[in-house]
Amino acid sequence: MAIERNAVKTRYFADTAWVDGAWASDVLLSVGPDGRWCGVQANAPLDARRGAVMLGGPALPGLVNGHSHAFQRAIAGLTECRSAGGRPDAGVLGDDDFWSWRDRMYSAAKRITPAQLEAIATLLYAELLTGGYTQVCEFHYLHNAPDGKPYADPLAMSLALVRAARSVGIGLTLLPTLYMRSGFGVQGLRADQRRFASSPDSVMRVVEGVLGDQPDLLLNAGVAVHSLRAVDAVALKELTHAAGQKNLPVHIHIAEQTQEVSDCVDHTGQRPIEWLLKHAAVNARWNLVHATHTTAAELQGIKASGAAIVICPSTEANLGDGVFDFPGYAGMGGNWSIGSDSHVTRSWPEELRLLEYSQRLTHRRRNIASTVAGTGSTAAALFEAALAGGPAATALPLGGLAVGNRADFCVLDLQASALLGVPEAQLLDALVFSSPAARFADVFVGGRPVVQDGQVCSAGQASRQTTKLWPQLAADFAQAMKQLWR
């Protein structure tokens, strides 16, 4: 029986949809006026389907992208040369690691303008939508002008991200980030980090300035602490206490690099996660980004605290970070979400595939995720876990096709070569593991179409009135890139 909560605004019908962790047949999906599911009915009779919008393929919930640095889309593909600055013409060869990559990243971070950021983020967010993400957590630390001074409008860079998300219709969790020093035991920031300067008060002012007084279906905020090396214990406590007063999610980079772990031990006598669990009030609002280098005791501590981990497989691989202990954490039922971080890839099937493959390469076994979960399908085990982690990352009801959740979903293109002839029961496995991954034909956020026939369109427009946005987004992006890298 359908469960109705509000007057129905829009109804969709899918021959197949992913409901409660499995494919269900003949599913009637009803969206209330508030943009949330007010009815999810499997095996719907013929008379119940009348008047519903017929979906062109199987429907999957949209996923949360739990970690994004939008401006880093501007360096995707530009750091893959073993030379000074990552450029093929620089002429000086040398070792390359996270820290040399960071220098190239800073070359964009210290120059990008609000207009350029908006152009880059708008195209990125369109790409994320077509890649199956319907909400993005933006870990945002470009607060100030290039000279380090505040903009006349202190929200200039933050609002550029908000406008970018609005333009394409993706949900945005803005995470203004606290960044106060260049490393452990150091006072202040380096010259190439002066744009990042912030305080607990300034971070909370961004939250308040962006959100205003009215709740929004597609926009909310939390706070971020860049890392333990970038803040002191007093400021960390002050910011996270303020966030707790407003019940905001808290995100922090942690234990991504072995050097970071060593530096933390040298300056505090403890490993980063060990220190955090002992000195901060870590709870279910916290999201620990990366946590690549952990001990079993640290993972147990994270699980016991109720916190979640945000895993970013493509970035962690691209930067040479290392491999997350997925069997150890997932085996104890730890909560996690997925993120694309530096955006070298921009679809969740790619992230989940790389997460599983990194484990197979490390452990020399197959179907690691399903083995740990005790289920049959590896893709289903990965997808369900990533889906369940979305509410922790965002503090929003984004956990799937269920009454009360925001009505986000994607429609698979069954004509894509990766899905041709695949039995219905294994469509999700083929989506994740038969690459290149099948495309999402349509994407809906809050019950409104934002991608149609694989093309991002003006948010919420009926199909007969759709305006394809990609040509203008691409032109604006190309112009911003030309300005940055001329």
NORGI-V738440 format. One record per residue. N is the residue number from 1. PHI is phi in radians with two decimals (NA if undefined). PSI is psi in radians with two decimals (* if undefined). Layout:
# NORGI-V738440
N/PHI/PSI
N/PHI/PSI
This chain:
# NORGI-V738440
1/NA/2.42
2/-1.23/2.52
3/-1.86/1.97
4/-1.75/2.37
5/-2.05/-0.65
6/-2.36/2.99
7/-1.04/2.39
8/-1.34/2.32
9/-1.67/-0.88
10/-2.47/2.52
11/-2.17/2.44
12/-2.16/2.59
13/-2.18/2.27
14/-2.13/2.30
15/-1.03/-0.59
16/-2.48/2.39
17/-2.60/2.65
18/-1.53/1.85
19/-2.25/2.23
20/0.95/0.72
21/1.41/0.28
22/-2.74/2.84
23/-1.31/2.27
24/-2.03/2.71
25/-1.85/2.62
26/0.88/1.13
27/-1.78/2.15
28/-1.70/2.15
29/-2.02/2.11
30/-2.00/2.26
31/-1.85/2.20
32/-1.38/2.99
33/-1.04/-0.36
34/-1.53/0.10
35/1.37/0.24
36/-1.96/2.79
37/-1.17/2.21
38/-1.98/-0.05
39/-2.80/2.29
40/-2.36/1.89
41/-2.21/1.96
42/-1.46/2.76
43/0.95/0.72
44/-1.18/2.33
45/-1.21/2.86
46/-1.01/-0.74
47/-1.17/-0.46
48/-1.29/-0.36
49/-1.46/-0.30
50/-1.02/2.29
51/1.51/-0.11
52/-1.40/2.64
53/-1.29/2.16
54/-1.49/2.12
55/-1.41/2.57
56/-1.51/0.05
57/-3.00/-3.10
58/-1.06/2.49
59/-1.84/2.29
60/-2.10/2.58
61/-1.07/2.58
62/-1.26/2.68
63/-1.84/2.66
64/-1.43/2.32
65/-1.59/1.85
66/-1.40/-0.09
67/-2.75/2.07
68/-2.45/2.39
69/-2.04/1.64
70/-1.01/-0.69
71/-1.12/-0.40
72/-1.26/-0.19
73/-1.02/-0.45
74/-1.26/-0.22
75/-1.98/0.07
76/-1.05/2.16
77/1.50/-0.05
78/-1.88/0.17
79/-2.21/0.41
80/-1.81/0.38
81/-2.02/2.33
82/-1.43/1.33
83/-2.75/2.97
84/-1.01/2.20
85/1.27/0.09
86/1.33/0.23
87/-1.75/2.44
88/-1.18/-0.32
89/-1.77/0.12
90/-1.30/-0.50
91/1.50/-0.26
92/-1.87/1.94
93/-1.56/2.61
94/-2.99/3.12
95/-1.16/2.61
96/-2.28/2.31
97/-2.61/-2.94
98/-0.97/-0.72
99/-1.28/-0.59
100/-1.27/-0.61
101/-1.06/-0.70
102/-1.07/-0.62
103/-1.07/-0.72
104/-1.17/-0.70
105/-1.08/-0.73
106/-1.08/-0.52
107/-1.10/-0.50
108/-1.46/-0.76
109/-1.04/-0.63
110/-1.46/-0.06
111/-2.12/-0.39
112/-1.12/2.40
113/-1.68/2.90
114/-0.99/-0.72
115/-1.14/-0.73
116/-1.15/-0.72
117/-1.06/-0.74
118/-1.09/-0.76
119/-1.11/-0.75
120/-1.21/-0.77
121/-1.17/-0.63
122/-1.13/-0.80
123/-1.13/-0.74
124/-1.02/-0.85
125/-1.12/-0.57
126/-1.11/-0.75
127/-1.09/-0.71
128/-1.12/-0.68
129/-1.07/-0.82
130/-1.20/-0.32
131/-1.56/0.11
132/1.67/0.05
133/-1.55/2.44
134/-2.09/-0.07
135/-2.52/2.45
136/-2.25/2.34
137/-1.67/1.92
138/-1.69/1.86
139/-1.45/1.67
140/-1.95/1.99
141/-2.20/0.16
142/-1.55/1.40
143/-1.55/-0.66
144/-1.90/3.03
145/-1.20/2.86
146/-0.96/-0.50
147/-1.46/0.05
148/1.57/-0.14
149/-1.47/2.62
150/-1.11/2.54
151/-1.16/2.76
152/-0.96/-0.69
153/-1.82/1.87
154/-1.05/-0.25
155/-1.66/0.17
156/-0.95/-0.86
157/-1.28/-0.66
158/-1.11/-0.77
159/-1.22/-0.45
160/-1.07/-0.68
161/-1.21/-0.70
162/-1.09/-0.79
163/-1.11/-0.67
164/-1.06/-0.80
165/-1.13/-0.74
166/-1.05/-0.67
167/-1.05/-0.60
168/-1.93/-0.16
169/1.58/0.23
170/-1.43/2.60
171/-1.30/2.53
172/-2.27/2.21
173/-1.87/1.80
174/-1.43/2.28
175/-2.11/1.39
176/-1.03/2.42
177/-2.01/2.35
178/-1.44/2.19
179/-2.55/1.99
180/-2.21/-0.35
181/-2.61/2.84
182/-1.55/-0.15
183/3.08/3.02
184/-1.00/2.36
185/1.27/0.20
186/-1.95/2.52
187/-1.74/2.14
188/1.44/-3.08
189/-1.91/2.75
190/-1.30/2.90
191/-1.05/-0.62
192/-1.44/0.08
193/-2.04/0.10
194/-1.14/-0.37
195/-1.19/-0.35
196/-1.47/-0.22
197/-0.96/2.29
198/-2.77/2.99
199/-2.41/2.90
200/-0.96/-0.71
201/-1.12/-0.77
202/-1.17/-0.63
203/-1.10/-0.79
204/-1.19/-0.52
205/-1.17/-0.63
206/-1.11/-0.80
207/-0.97/-0.88
208/-1.16/-0.68
209/-1.19/-0.63
210/-1.33/-0.74
211/-1.38/-0.60
212/1.12/-2.59
213/-1.80/-0.19
214/-1.86/2.27
215/-1.15/2.65
216/-2.36/2.34
217/-1.09/-0.59
218/-1.95/-0.01
219/-2.34/2.17
220/-2.52/-3.06
221/-2.57/2.79
222/-2.45/-2.76
223/-2.31/2.78
224/-2.31/2.55
225/-1.90/2.13
226/-0.95/-0.87
227/-3.07/2.91
228/-1.15/-0.53
229/-1.22/-0.34
230/-1.74/-0.07
231/-2.44/2.83
232/-1.77/2.95
233/-1.11/-0.62
234/-1.16/-0.81
235/-1.16/-0.69
236/-1.03/-0.80
237/-1.12/-0.73
238/-1.10/-0.82
239/-1.19/-0.80
240/-1.21/-0.50
241/-1.16/-0.78
242/-1.08/-0.69
243/-1.12/-0.67
244/-1.12/-0.58
245/-1.10/-0.48
246/-1.86/0.11
247/1.00/0.73
248/-1.60/2.59
249/-1.18/2.61
250/-2.12/2.25
251/-2.09/2.57
252/-2.64/2.32
253/-1.17/2.37
254/-2.75/2.45
255/0.91/0.69
256/-1.39/-0.70
257/-2.06/2.55
258/-1.12/-0.59
259/-1.13/-0.67
260/-1.06/-0.74
261/-1.10/-0.80
262/-1.10/-0.76
263/-1.10/-0.68
264/-1.14/-0.74
265/-1.08/-0.75
266/-1.08/-0.64
267/-1.68/-0.40
268/-2.11/-0.27
269/1.42/0.06
270/-2.38/2.72
271/-1.25/2.76
272/-0.98/-0.88
273/-1.22/-0.64
274/-1.00/-0.84
275/-1.08/-0.81
276/-1.05/-0.80
277/-1.14/-0.47
278/-1.57/-0.39
279/-2.05/-0.11
280/-2.18/2.69
281/-1.48/1.15
282/-1.21/2.28
283/-2.57/-2.85
284/-1.20/-0.17
285/-1.47/-0.15
286/-1.58/2.51
287/-2.27/2.03
288/-1.67/1.95
289/-1.47/2.22
290/1.46/-1.30
291/0.83/0.72
292/-1.19/-0.66
293/-1.94/1.74
294/-2.33/2.82
295/-1.81/2.87
296/-1.05/-0.68
297/-1.13/-0.66
298/-1.15/-0.76
299/-1.09/-0.70
300/-1.11/-0.65
301/-1.15/-0.70
302/-1.08/-0.85
303/-1.03/-0.78
304/-1.14/-0.54
305/-1.28/-0.35
306/1.58/-0.07
307/-1.23/2.89
308/-2.08/2.83
309/-1.98/2.47
310/-1.86/1.98
311/-1.68/2.35
312/-2.19/1.31
313/-1.03/-0.74
314/-1.20/-0.73
315/-1.22/-0.74
316/-1.07/-0.59
317/-1.30/-0.79
318/-1.06/-0.64
319/-1.57/-0.07
320/1.24/0.53
321/-1.14/-0.79
322/2.34/-3.04
323/-2.02/2.20
324/-1.15/2.52
325/-1.37/1.30
326/-1.14/-0.83
327/-1.04/-0.67
328/-1.12/-0.78
329/-1.37/-0.85
330/-1.12/-0.56
331/-1.12/-0.42
332/-1.71/0.14
333/1.39/0.44
334/-1.16/2.54
335/-1.52/2.37
336/-2.64/2.76
337/-2.26/3.07
338/-1.99/2.58
339/-2.48/2.67
340/-1.78/-0.12
341/0.91/-1.72
342/-1.53/-0.04
343/1.19/0.60
344/-1.26/-0.37
345/-2.30/2.78
346/-2.45/0.54
347/-2.42/2.49
348/-1.23/-0.54
349/-1.02/-0.65
350/-1.14/-0.72
351/-1.12/-0.78
352/-1.17/-0.65
353/-1.10/-0.78
354/-1.20/-0.61
355/-1.03/-0.84
356/-1.17/-0.74
357/-1.16/-0.63
358/-1.08/-0.63
359/-1.23/-0.69
360/-1.12/-0.73
361/-1.15/-0.65
362/-1.29/-0.75
363/-1.75/-0.12
364/0.99/0.74
365/-2.45/2.92
366/-1.93/2.81
367/0.89/0.95
368/-1.15/-0.83
369/-1.09/-0.75
370/-1.24/-0.56
371/-1.10/-0.80
372/-1.13/-0.71
373/-1.38/-0.28
374/1.27/0.53
375/-2.06/3.08
376/-1.51/-0.78
377/-1.67/2.18
378/-1.19/-0.77
379/-1.06/-0.71
380/-1.13/-0.72
381/-1.08/-0.76
382/-1.17/-0.82
383/-1.12/-0.80
384/-1.09/-0.70
385/-1.18/-0.77
386/-1.11/-0.67
387/-1.11/-0.75
388/-1.17/-0.45
389/-1.39/-0.22
390/-1.04/-0.79
391/-1.07/-0.57
392/-1.17/-0.70
393/-1.22/-0.53
394/-1.98/-0.33
395/1.03/0.61
396/-2.24/2.72
397/-1.40/1.52
398/-2.27/0.71
399/-1.74/0.27
400/2.25/-3.00
401/-1.44/1.49
402/-2.59/2.57
403/-0.98/2.30
404/1.74/-0.45
405/-1.34/2.70
406/-1.10/2.48
407/-1.45/1.27
408/-1.85/2.30
409/-2.81/2.81
410/-2.18/2.57
411/-1.97/2.16
412/-1.29/2.57
413/-1.63/1.80
414/-1.25/-0.17
415/-1.53/-0.09
416/-1.12/2.49
417/-1.06/-0.56
418/-1.15/-0.37
419/-1.90/-0.11
420/-1.05/2.18
421/1.30/0.05
422/-1.35/2.28
423/-1.02/2.55
424/-0.92/-0.70
425/-1.12/-0.35
426/-2.01/0.34
427/-1.07/-0.71
428/-1.17/-0.67
429/-1.08/-0.74
430/-1.18/-0.66
431/-1.04/-0.74
432/-1.46/-0.71
433/-1.91/-0.10
434/-1.78/1.78
435/-1.86/2.67
436/-1.16/2.48
437/-1.07/2.60
438/-1.10/2.64
439/-1.52/2.81
440/-1.61/2.08
441/-1.21/-0.73
442/-2.40/2.59
443/-2.37/2.40
444/-2.19/2.41
445/-2.20/2.17
446/1.05/0.51
447/1.43/0.05
448/-1.97/2.46
449/-1.27/2.28
450/-2.13/-0.32
451/-2.29/2.26
452/-2.33/2.28
453/0.92/0.69
454/1.38/0.04
455/-2.01/2.28
456/-1.17/2.40
457/-2.29/2.95
458/-1.07/2.25
459/-1.03/2.25
460/1.45/0.06
461/-1.40/2.49
462/-1.13/2.68
463/-1.02/-0.61
464/-1.20/-0.33
465/-1.96/0.18
466/-1.08/2.37
467/-1.94/2.07
468/-1.30/2.20
469/-1.61/-0.32
470/-1.00/-0.79
471/-0.96/-0.77
472/-1.26/-0.68
473/-1.07/-0.74
474/-1.14/-0.71
475/-1.14/-0.74
476/-1.15/-0.70
477/-1.11/-0.81
478/-1.07/-0.66
479/-1.16/-0.74
480/-1.10/-0.71
481/-1.13/-0.68
482/-1.10/-0.70
483/-1.18/-0.66
484/-1.28/-0.66
485/-2.00/0.25
486/-1.12/*
